Amino acid sequence: MGVSAAYVTFADEEGADDEKEIVLEAWADAGITGRIVRWDDPAVDWAAFDVVVVRTPWDYVLRRAEFVSWAYRVESVTRLLNPAAVLERNTDKTYLRDLRTPTIPTYWVAPGEAVDFPVLDEYVVKPAISAGARGAIRTGDRKKAEAHVAQLVAGGQTAMIQPYLDMVEAEGETSLLYFGGRFSHAVRRGPMLAANVTGLDGENVHAELRAPEPDQLALAERVLGEFPDVLYARVDLVRLADGAPVLIELELTEPYLFLRHAPEGAANLARALAEVAAGGRV
């Protein structure tokens, strides 16, 4: 018998997920029968799938507790990738504080904490639970940054305060994609908070295929060494003013995979999933 796999998405009324069919076609070529399902569809029998692959549940930000609870329920009846504990940790950006790898300098303000506000030339302020730059602002106005932090904290969110890096304008962010622990491809992404970008939810703003530098590959693999049991990962890197690469975010929940930029990417994902389904470790 073949392998049955759920491709987990959300109520995508606008057709934002343009990778569904690419993935399912690659899965079919690898002997995997895929079905597109919503994570919050109460009619789905998750135990009927050999493996459930979380791909684009892009509305989880508004319902994180419900989403995490769903992940553990699914994992109790079948194989969930990425695992529920990974999803729970990764959907709150405070995980960045616990990593042993260099990350972009960040100041954290949780509800009830005093604010030791940094002095920066330009601020990026965002909530710890967000996706696609939702709730993020970029400003050189300290008072505006302070007001946004206060608004986030008042709403029960942990706020993140980061410097805006000029290197992002020149070099962009580098996103490295890994499937089954193996490097697949990388893209250069334009800055999502650039002054000339109006759509902050566009993951593929000015994206283009890129060959990562050795120091970027080394850092990405160092980061992933802390998460050995994941099927897919996107490692988003930027460079500091001194040229050193640092992690800006590790996407282990619902990253856009840039499969339209890399023809081999979907096959790489399918190969990794087939290996797992055959009894191999992620």
C-alpha positions in Angstrom: 0.0 0.0 0.0 1.1 3.5 -0.7 1.6 6.3 1.8 -1.2 8.8 2.6 -0.3 12.2 3.7 -2.3 15.3 4.7 -1.2 18.7 3.4 -2.4 21.0 6.2 -3.5 24.5 5.3 -6.2 27.0 6.3 -9.4 28.4 4.9 -7.4 30.0 2.0 -10.1 32.1 0.4 -7.7 34.3 -1.5 -5.5 31.5 -2.8 -2.4 32.8 -1.0 -0.9 29.3 -0.9 0.4 28.8 -4.4 2.6 25.8 -3.5 -0.1 23.2 -2.8 -0.3 21.6 -6.2 3.4 21.7 -6.7 3.9 19.7 -3.5 1.1 17.2 -4.2 2.4 16.5 -7.6 5.9 15.8 -6.2 4.4 13.6 -3.5 2.6 11.6 -6.1 5.8 11.1 -8.1 7.3 9.7 -4.8 4.4 7.3 -4.3 2.7 9.5 -1.7 -1.0 10.2 -1.9 -1.6 13.7 -0.7 -4.8 15.4 0.3 -5.3 19.1 1.1 -7.1 19.6 4.4 -7.8 22.5 6.8 -6.3 22.2 10.2 -9.5 23.3 11.8 -11.9 21.1 9.8 -13.8 19.1 12.4 -14.7 16.4 9.9 -11.2 15.3 9.2 -10.2 11.9 10.5 -6.5 12.5 11.2 -5.8 8.9 12.1 -6.7 7.9 8.5 -3.4 9.5 7.4 0.0 7.8 7.7 1.6 11.2 8.1 0.2 14.8 8.6 2.4 17.5 7.2 1.8 21.0 8.6 2.3 23.4 5.7 0.3 26.7 5.6 -2.0 27.1 8.6 -1.5 30.9 8.2 -4.4 31.9 10.5 -2.9 30.2 13.5 -1.6 33.6 14.8 -5.1 34.6 15.8 -5.8 31.2 17.4 -2.4 30.0 18.6 -3.7 28.1 21.7 -6.3 26.3 19.6 -3.7 25.4 17.0 -1.2 24.1 19.5 -3.9 22.0 21.1 -4.9 20.6 17.7 -1.2 19.7 17.0 -1.0 17.6 20.1 -4.3 15.9 19.4 -3.2 14.9 15.9 0.1 13.7 17.1 -1.7 11.4 19.5 -3.2 9.4 16.6 -0.6 9.7 13.8 2.8 11.1 12.7 2.8 14.9 12.7 5.5 16.9 11.0 6.8 19.0 12.2 6.2 17.6 15.8 3.8 19.3 18.1 6.4 20.3 20.6 8.4 22.0 17.8 5.3 23.8 16.6 4.5 25.0 20.2 7.9 26.4 20.7 8.4 27.9 17.3 5.1 29.8 17.2 6.3 32.1 20.0 9.4 34.0 18.9 10.8 34.0 22.5 12.4 30.7 21.4 15.1 33.0 19.9 16.3 33.8 23.5 17.1 30.2 24.1 19.2 29.4 21.0 23.0 28.9 21.3 23.5 30.5 17.9 23.9 34.2 17.2 20.7 36.1 16.5 19.8 39.6 15.6 20.0 41.8 18.8 16.6 41.9 20.4 15.2 43.6 23.5 12.2 41.8 25.0 9.3 43.4 27.0 6.7 41.1 28.5 3.5 42.2 30.2 4.4 43.6 33.7 8.1 44.1 32.9 9.8 47.4 33.2 11.0 48.8 29.8 14.7 49.6 29.5 14.2 51.1 26.0 17.3 51.0 23.8 18.6 53.9 21.9 18.6 53.0 18.2 18.8 54.9 14.9 15.8 53.0 13.6 13.5 50.6 15.4 11.6 47.5 14.4 8.9 46.6 17.0 6.8 43.5 16.7 4.9 41.0 18.8 6.5 37.6 19.7 3.5 35.8 18.3 3.0 36.9 14.7 3.6 35.9 11.1 4.2 37.8 7.8 5.2 41.0 9.6 1.7 41.2 11.2 1.8 43.8 14.0 5.3 44.9 13.1 6.4 48.5 12.5 9.6 50.1 11.4 10.2 53.7 12.6 13.0 56.1 13.5 10.6 57.9 15.9 11.4 56.6 19.5 8.1 57.8 20.9 6.2 55.9 18.2 8.2 52.8 18.9 7.6 53.2 22.7 3.8 53.6 22.0 3.7 50.4 19.9 5.5 48.5 22.6 3.0 49.8 25.1 0.1 48.8 22.9 1.4 45.2 22.4 2.2 44.7 26.1 -1.2 46.1 27.1 -2.8 43.5 24.8 -1.0 40.7 26.6 1.8 40.3 24.1 5.5 40.1 24.6 7.1 42.8 22.4 10.4 42.6 20.5 12.5 45.6 19.9 15.2 45.3 17.2 17.5 47.6 15.3 16.7 48.0 11.6 19.8 46.8 9.8 20.8 48.8 6.7 22.5 45.7 5.4 19.0 44.3 4.7 18.4 47.1 2.1 21.6 46.2 0.2 21.8 42.4 0.6 18.3 41.4 1.7 17.5 38.4 3.9 18.8 35.0 2.9 16.4 32.2 3.4 17.9 28.7 3.4 15.5 25.7 3.0 16.2 22.3 4.4 14.2 19.1 4.0 15.0 16.1 6.1 18.0 17.9 7.4 19.5 18.4 4.0 20.0 21.7 2.3 17.7 22.1 -0.7 17.9 25.7 -1.9 18.1 29.3 -0.9 16.6 32.6 -1.9 17.4 36.3 -1.4 14.3 38.1 -0.1 13.8 41.8 -0.2 13.2 43.4 3.2 9.5 43.0 4.3 9.7 46.3 6.2 11.4 48.3 3.5 10.0 51.8 2.9 9.1 50.9 -0.7 7.2 47.7 0.1 3.5 48.1 0.7 2.4 44.5 1.2 3.9 43.3 4.5 2.4 39.8 4.1 4.2 39.1 0.8 6.8 36.4 1.7 8.2 36.4 -1.8 8.7 40.1 -2.1 11.6 40.6 -4.6 12.7 37.0 -4.0 15.4 35.4 -6.2 17.4 32.2 -6.1 20.7 32.6 -4.3 23.8 30.5 -3.6 24.5 30.9 0.1 27.9 31.7 1.3 29.9 29.2 3.4 29.4 31.2 6.6 25.7 31.3 6.0 25.5 27.5 5.5 27.6 26.9 8.6 25.3 29.1 10.7 22.1 27.5 9.3 23.4 24.0 10.1 24.5 25.1 13.6 20.9 26.4 14.2 19.3 23.2 12.9 21.6 21.1 15.1 19.3 22.3 17.9 16.2 20.9 16.1 17.2 17.4 14.8 13.7 16.0 14.3 12.1 18.3 11.7 11.0 17.5 8.2 11.2 21.1 6.9 13.0 24.2 8.0 13.6 27.7 6.7 16.5 29.5 8.2 16.3 33.3 7.7 19.6 35.1 8.0 20.8 38.7 7.8 24.2 40.2 8.1 25.2 42.7 10.8 27.2 45.8 9.9 30.5 43.9 10.4 29.4 41.3 7.8 28.7 38.5 10.3 25.6 36.5 9.6 23.0 36.2 12.3 19.6 34.4 12.6 16.6 36.6 12.2 14.1 33.8 12.4 13.9 30.0 12.2 10.7 29.0 10.5 9.6 25.5 11.5 5.8 25.9 11.5 4.4 27.3 8.2 7.1 28.8 6.1 6.7 29.7 2.5 9.1 27.4 0.7 9.9 29.3 -2.5 9.3 26.1 -4.6 8.5 28.2 -7.7 12.1 29.5 -7.5 13.7 26.1 -7.2 12.5 23.4 -9.5 14.2 20.7 -7.4 12.7 21.9 -4.1 9.4 20.0 -4.2 11.1 16.8 -5.2 13.6 17.3 -2.3 10.7 17.7 0.2 8.9 14.6 -1.3 12.1 12.5 -1.0 12.5 13.5 2.6 8.9 12.7 3.4 9.1 9.3 1.7 12.1 8.4 3.8 10.3 9.3 7.0 7.2 7.4 5.9 9.3 4.3 5.2 10.4 4.3 8.8 13.4 6.5 8.7 14.1 9.3 11.1 13.6 12.9 10.1 
